[in-house]
Amino acid sequence: MHDDRSLVEARLKRVLDERIRPAVYPESVPLDVAVWHAPGEPVPVAEGLAAEPEPIQVGARWGAPWGTSWFRVTGTVPKEWAGRTVEALLDLGFDENMPGFQCEGLVYRPDGTPVKGLNPRNQWVRVGAPAAGGEEVRLHIEAASNPVILDYHPFLPTRLGDKETAGSAPQYTLTRMDLAVFDETVWQLVIDLEVLGELMAELPVDSPRRYEILRAVDRALDAVDLQDVNGTAARAREQLAGVLSAPAVPSAHRISAVGHAHIDSAWLWPLRETVRKVARTTSNMTALLEDEPDFVFAMSQAQQWAWVKEHRPEVWARVKKAVADGRFVPAGGMWVESDTNMPGSEAMARQFVHGKRFFLDEFGIENDEAWLPDTFGFAAGLPQIIRAAGATRLLTQKISWSQTNKFPHHTFQWEGIDGTRVFTHFPPVDTYNCSMKGSEIAHAARNFKDKGVARHSLAPTGWGDGGGGTTREMVAKAARLRDLEGSARVVWETPRAFFDKAEAEYPEPPVWVGELYLELHRATLTSQAGTKQGNRRSEHLLREAELWAATAAVRAGLPYPYEEFDRIWKTVLLHQFHDILPGSSIAWVHREARATYRRIARELDEIIETAQRALAGEGGTPLVFNAAPHARAGVPAGAAAIPTAEGRTHLAPREGGGHVLDNGLLRIEIDGRGLVVSAYDIEGDRETVAPGRAANLLQLHPDFPNMWDAWDVDEFYRNTVTDLTDAESVTPGEDGASVRIVRSFGSSRVTQVLSLAAGERRLVLETEVDWHETEKFLKLAFPLDVHAERYASETQFGHFHRPTHTNTSWEAARFEACNHRFVHLEEPGWGVAIVTDSTYGHDVTRTVRGDGDRGTTTTVRVSLLRAPRFPDPETDQGVHRFRHALVPGAGIADAVREGWRINVPERVMSGAGEVAPLVSVDEDAVVVTAVKLADDGSGDVVVRFHEAQGGRARATLTAGFEVAEVTVTDLLERPLPEAAAPRRDGDRIAVRLRPFELMTLRLRRRPR
């Protein structure tokens, strides 16, 4: 037989596009349209419905950026359409390639009942099936004219990302507002041909199955009368019935399709728009569930569920019913799909506490999985947190975006820093927006790395990012793929059902140890410094406020601010979403975030001051309140006392220019350029700075990645560097223990104060940058005379080691990494820590010196600022303040302690006398991360702590009150049945911890 394959395939494409698809709606009549443009921000539904609109014609421009327009569409179903299915086709000016990234709408009935959402891939509203003919149609559309930020030429700077700079030019053209007859037979023919055409394209050219499909498609196209598609569609479908009924082979890959709409809680739209995106999507999905009995939809992010409950009670009622039916599934058990690299220990724990508690309180549902398809890598401490929250599984897709190395597994056990493992799945479909295309299904089957030992994978199915969800077309395709020769088998299932099958078939999967590093989006550790500083400060203020509020509640009877803490924690957790905290959202999002953090800081400072005043009492004794988990200057952790003073610092001129700071522990030489050329550990008789090098060196790089400006820094940025060594002034501080340095470069200015306090083994660097650069990357370098093959970075509830070398492509790809409060390098017996109050990104490199020295210089560089122009063209412009400290001679215990110290400064208040700690621990390796009252209002004291140095620890925890009972709990403060109560002697509790083990104790107070 002659090969006519290409001819038939080309025929299929043209006939589908030009004849069959247009015949889905063979008849239509226009609707009458009127519009009212809401002034300013969105208005309540009742106000939008009641507004008096003005006529508007199809073809007219509408919609200022970020505006809301209320369309009213009215019409009458023609009597001759009686008995036929009728739909309204409502095209606001959509580009079908941009679902979720442009204008959207929510359709209401005149009584305010939401019907469904409108987006580029979902423009229809059913108005009669069958129609009686003569019905009056009246619908209202709350249309959001969200501007297109990420356009066909991506990453171009735009002022559209903030309503304050976006202007008022109309963004869209009203395209179609019609009533139309819906021909379901033709629509089904379209799905048949799409499924078979897409499957055919994925089969080998020499496959018999491919030619069976080709011949059937050719016969079907012959059966279609192109002048009467509607009259001949059924005949064409008959020609396809045979190839559509051929079953899949027994070894076919199994795909669990989960209805999904990955909705970014903020990204190229502000938080307030996400509230409406969620309403539109949930309206669509509850409607689709009613129409499609096999369909299952899962939605994560408790915050988004809470928005529906608060802002759209009518939709919430439909959601609750669908949840009760088991088909609208809460997923993930977190407050939002957060970043997991940068949130601190307690914040990461509270993501699960607040997320899981919401689903438990509202539905009685306990989530067993963390659901994070789009998060930019995963910190090594996360498995323990997932387990401590009562979950055992993780799903993500994002690691497939890695640029350099292909991850070797799709289903595996992920082991964290403490040895905890969670069962993890990466969907091989390589998208969290699967649309049931044949190419996606075939890719999932081919790509699956665990063939031969496992056969199940998951496909999150539906339009996401900006929402929209699953469509009826996707459901129809999945129905045909349920058991189809040549394809993987597809079935709608819940995440739990998938994981149960996957675990059962793969009882001993491979193990991956350590962080799941995304070899992409590394600059998210630095972009939008103000947002990151706000997060870090909020985390520590919350810890401090809970500590002092709990202490004041127990000691002084002060009411504990439960509701305030709940609200503030949820606000902080929301802003840890994986496009807010990473700095990859539009300007509007970060402008609001900075304002929110300022408000949170004021509120928490007030809670702290109120509690401390209640504890201190009236008096003139100057007290220092120490909220850090370690004693300092004689003040115990969690206590208030009069500090002790030790020694003094000497400031002297340096020979050759500059200044010398010496406190008997460290001698710091700062040259005339303001660079640290020596940091000598007197006790250790050891120089910190590498020979011939200088620390406190600011370095400036060009920063123009190939794409994803706010997200990415590409390795070639290192090829060009400017050392900022010119100083306008290097002057001694008036306190006699500091040196002030001023530099200018480009359009920016830096002022630094380097200080060495008496009795301290740390040089503090306070850096103020008035930043006005564009597409530049600012680093702060510390070249250290340390030979180390690995270094430690703090992560949640511990630290994680990374190599300093680049032996493999995996190591070379980690050229920018995350730390929390410290980075630590060590030779046996001597080490150095660099601690930070607000930065996360850093890099570590090593070289071997020549000239007979052959020593190793290991350089740590802290990432300070970037200046990408997309999606926020003014990223980080303005004044920023950073605090770092160089700690020579530091062991890992010193790094932990100094990291806390720089993040939790002392507070001074006069009072009647010292305040004893509510809870104390006698072992520095055991770090208390939370002291609070139980969330249930019982008055029990909850203490969370972990082993922080990477070894085993025995400690005694002493309560400053009478303890009636001690219970080991999970993060949600529920008893752990398998955990024995620790040994107790009165109010002294003995604990033993594995390396990095996390423990939560609930202490019931003895009634007075």
Helices and strands as residue ranges (DSSP letters): H 5-15, I 16-20, G 21-24, E 28-30, E 32-38, H 45-50, E 54-55, E 61-62, E 67-76, G 79-81, E 86-91, E 104-108, E 114-118, E 124-128, E 136-145, E 172-173, E 176-181, H 184-202, H 208-223, H 229-245, E 254-259, H 271-291, E 297-299, H 302-311, H 313-324, E 328-330, H 345-363, E 369-371, H 382-388, E 393-395, G 398-401, E 411-415, E 421-425, H 438-447, E 456-461, H 472-480, E 489-492, H 495-505, E 511-513, G 522-525, H 529-556, H 562-574, H 587-616, E 621-626, E 639-641, E 650-653, E 659-662, E 666-670, E 676-681, E 686-687, E 697-702, G 715-719, E 722-724, E 729-732, E 738-745, E 748-756, E 763-771, E 776-784, E 790-795, E 798-803, H 809-812, E 817-818, E 822-827, E 830-836, E 841-848, E 856-866, E 878-888, H 892-903, E 907-911, E 919-921, E 926-933, E 941-947, E 953-959, E 963-969, E 984-985, E 988-993, E 998-1005
